[in-house]
């Protein structure tokens, strides 16, 4: 092997190690924000899904549950796993692990309209999109009846039987229109009009993480630089920073 080829091989190997390390870091951050490997955050349900409840009969209808199992095996097992524990083969390298549907406590916290929202919109909505969720939005492929069916089946994977009752669920506060947090500027991405921040928990919105936020207006990026400690305000509907100020040392 020539010196040039040896150098190229070593360089590629080194880059692979770095990439693996970054993937591990992203996974660690997702775990830290949502528990050991899974995301248990239950944000407020959007107004559009406030009345999108699963019919009471669907939770216990044997034919509905059987249909739901067929759909789950065909479309959900790859990531959620056969048991529904979020350990499917397709979940190995995902930055945000699929929900563990065998976790009875977590399942009990999820109201019927929350299930409908998550299955319908998948990972295309916040805060899941920013965390790297790979869940498809099934509303384009599954009828509402089929969504009810797969929800009814998934509900059984934790040992729950029968419909949800109000006493099972935590009362979720409406999502605020804006939230404020503090953190450190990690990088600026002018081409994406983004500021990359490392921040702690923002109550009612998301857990600790490092991620890029769009700035509105883009000129906000001109007031900070990497390494600055900042306080910022996020428009939760647009997931965009609308105000950012450097903290005094």
C-alpha positions in Angstrom: 0.0 0.0 0.0 1.4 3.4 -1.0 1.7 6.2 1.5 -1.0 8.1 -0.3 -3.5 5.2 -0.1 -2.5 4.6 3.5 -3.2 8.2 4.4 -6.5 8.2 2.6 -7.6 5.0 4.4 -6.6 6.4 7.8 -8.5 9.7 7.1 -11.7 7.8 6.1 -11.5 5.7 9.2 -11.0 8.7 11.4 -14.0 10.4 9.9 -16.1 7.4 10.5 -15.1 7.4 14.1 -15.9 11.0 14.5 -19.3 10.5 12.8 -20.1 7.6 15.1 -19.1 9.8 18.1 -21.4 12.6 16.9 -24.3 10.2 16.5 -23.7 8.9 20.0 -23.7 12.4 21.3 -27.0 13.2 19.6 -28.5 10.0 21.0 -27.3 10.8 24.5 -28.8 14.3 24.3 -32.1 12.8 23.2 -32.0 10.3 26.1 -31.2 13.0 28.6 -34.1 15.0 27.5 -36.7 12.3 27.5 -35.5 9.5 29.8 -33.3 6.5 29.2 -33.5 6.1 25.4 -37.1 7.2 24.8 -39.0 10.4 24.6 -41.7 10.6 27.3 -42.6 14.2 26.8 -46.3 14.9 26.3 -46.8 18.4 25.0 -50.1 20.1 24.8 -52.5 18.9 22.1 -53.1 21.4 19.3 -56.5 22.9 19.0 -57.2 21.1 15.7 -57.1 17.8 17.6 -58.9 18.9 20.8 -62.0 16.9 19.8 -60.3 14.1 17.8 -61.2 11.4 20.4 -61.0 7.7 19.8 -64.6 6.3 20.0 -65.2 4.4 23.2 -66.2 1.2 21.4 -62.9 1.1 19.4 -60.8 0.4 22.5 -62.4 -2.9 23.2 -63.7 -4.1 19.8 -62.0 -7.4 19.0 -62.2 -6.8 15.2 -60.9 -3.3 15.6 -57.9 -4.5 17.7 -57.2 -7.3 15.3 -57.2 -4.9 12.3 -54.9 -2.6 14.4 -52.5 -5.5 14.9 -52.3 -6.1 11.2 -51.5 -2.4 10.6 -49.0 -2.3 13.4 -47.1 -5.4 12.1 -47.0 -4.0 8.6 -46.1 -0.4 9.3 -44.9 0.0 12.9 -42.9 -3.0 13.9 -39.7 -2.0 12.1 -39.1 0.9 14.6 -41.4 0.1 17.5 -40.5 -3.6 17.6 -42.8 -6.6 17.8 -43.4 -6.1 21.5 -43.9 -2.3 21.0 -41.0 -1.5 23.2 -39.3 0.8 20.8 -36.4 -1.6 20.1 -37.1 -2.5 16.4 -34.3 -3.0 14.0 -35.0 0.4 12.3 -34.7 2.3 15.6 -31.0 1.4 16.2 -29.5 4.6 14.8 -32.4 7.0 15.3 -31.5 10.1 17.3 -34.9 9.9 19.0 -36.0 6.5 20.0 -39.6 5.4 19.3 -42.0 5.5 22.2 -42.0 2.4 24.5 -45.6 1.3 24.2 -45.1 -1.4 26.8 -44.6 1.4 29.4 -47.9 1.3 31.3 -47.3 4.6 33.1 -46.5 6.5 29.9 -49.4 4.9 28.0 -51.8 5.9 30.8 -50.7 9.6 30.4 -51.7 9.6 26.7 -55.3 10.8 26.2 -57.2 9.5 23.2 -56.9 12.7 21.2 -53.2 12.7 22.0 -52.9 9.3 20.4 -54.8 10.5 17.3 -52.6 13.6 17.0 -49.3 11.7 17.3 -50.3 8.9 14.8 -51.8 11.4 12.4 -48.9 13.9 12.4 -46.0 11.7 13.3 -42.7 13.3 13.8 -43.4 16.3 11.6 -44.6 18.4 14.5 -42.7 20.1 17.3 -41.1 19.3 19.6 -40.6 15.9 18.0 -39.4 17.2 14.7 -36.5 19.2 16.2 -35.5 16.1 18.2 -35.1 14.0 15.1 -38.2 11.9 15.2 -38.5 9.7 12.1 -42.2 8.8 12.7 -44.2 9.2 9.4 -47.4 11.2 9.4 -49.9 8.4 8.9 -52.9 10.7 8.2 -52.0 10.6 4.5 -52.0 6.8 4.3 -54.4 5.5 7.0 -58.0 6.3 7.2 -59.2 7.7 10.6 -60.9 4.3 11.2 -57.5 2.5 10.6 -55.8 5.0 12.9 -58.3 4.2 15.6 -57.6 0.5 15.1 -53.9 0.7 15.4 -54.2 3.0 18.4 -56.6 0.5 20.0 -54.1 -2.3 19.4 -51.1 -0.3 20.6 -53.0 0.5 23.8 -53.1 -3.2 24.6 -49.3 -3.6 24.4 -48.8 -2.1 27.9 -51.4 -4.4 29.5 -54.2 -1.8 29.5 -57.7 -3.1 28.7 -60.7 -1.1 28.0 -61.0 2.6 27.1 -59.0 5.4 28.7 -60.7 7.1 31.6 -60.1 10.7 32.6 -58.4 9.7 35.9 -55.6 8.0 34.0 -54.3 11.1 32.4 -52.2 14.0 33.5 -54.0 17.3 32.8 -51.8 19.0 30.2 -51.6 22.8 30.2 -52.1 24.5 26.8 -48.9 25.2 25.0 -47.8 28.8 25.6 -47.5 31.1 22.6 -43.9 31.9 23.6 -41.3 30.6 26.0 -38.0 32.0 27.4 -34.8 30.1 28.0 -31.1 30.6 28.7 -28.2 28.9 27.1 -24.9 29.2 25.1 -24.5 30.0 21.4 -22.7 27.0 19.8 -22.7 28.2 16.2 -24.3 30.5 13.7 -25.8 29.2 10.4 -26.4 32.3 8.2 -27.4 30.1 5.2 -30.2 28.7 7.3 -30.9 31.8 9.3 -30.3 29.7 12.4 -28.6 30.1 15.8 -27.4 26.8 17.3 -28.0 26.8 21.1 -27.2 24.5 24.0 -29.8 25.1 26.6 -31.4 23.6 29.7 -35.0 22.6 30.1 -37.6 25.0 28.8 -40.7 24.1 31.0 -43.8 23.4 29.0 -41.9 23.2 25.7 -38.9 20.9 25.7 -36.1 19.4 27.7 -32.3 20.2 27.6 -30.7 19.9 24.2 -28.5 21.4 21.6 -30.2 22.4 18.4 -30.6 25.1 15.7 -33.4 27.6 15.9 -34.5 29.8 13.0 -34.3 33.5 13.9 -37.1 35.9 13.1 -35.9 38.4 12.0 -32.7 36.9 10.6 -30.8 40.0 11.8 -30.9 38.7 15.3 -27.9 36.6 14.4 -25.8 39.7 14.1 -26.1 40.4 17.8 -24.4 37.3 19.1 -21.4 35.0 18.5 -20.4 31.5 19.4 -19.6 31.2 23.1 -22.0 33.9 24.2 -24.3 33.2 27.1 -27.8 34.3 26.1 -31.4 34.6 27.1 -33.9 34.0 24.2 -37.6 34.0 23.5 -39.1 31.3 21.2 -42.4 31.7 19.2 -43.7 28.1 19.9 -46.0 28.0 16.9 -43.2 28.9 14.4 -40.4 27.3 16.5 -38.4 30.5 15.9 -36.4 32.8 18.1 -37.9 36.2 18.2 -35.6 37.8 20.8 -32.1 37.1 21.9 -29.9 39.0 24.4 -26.4 38.4 25.7 -26.3 37.8 29.5 -24.0 40.0 31.5 -20.9 38.2 32.7 
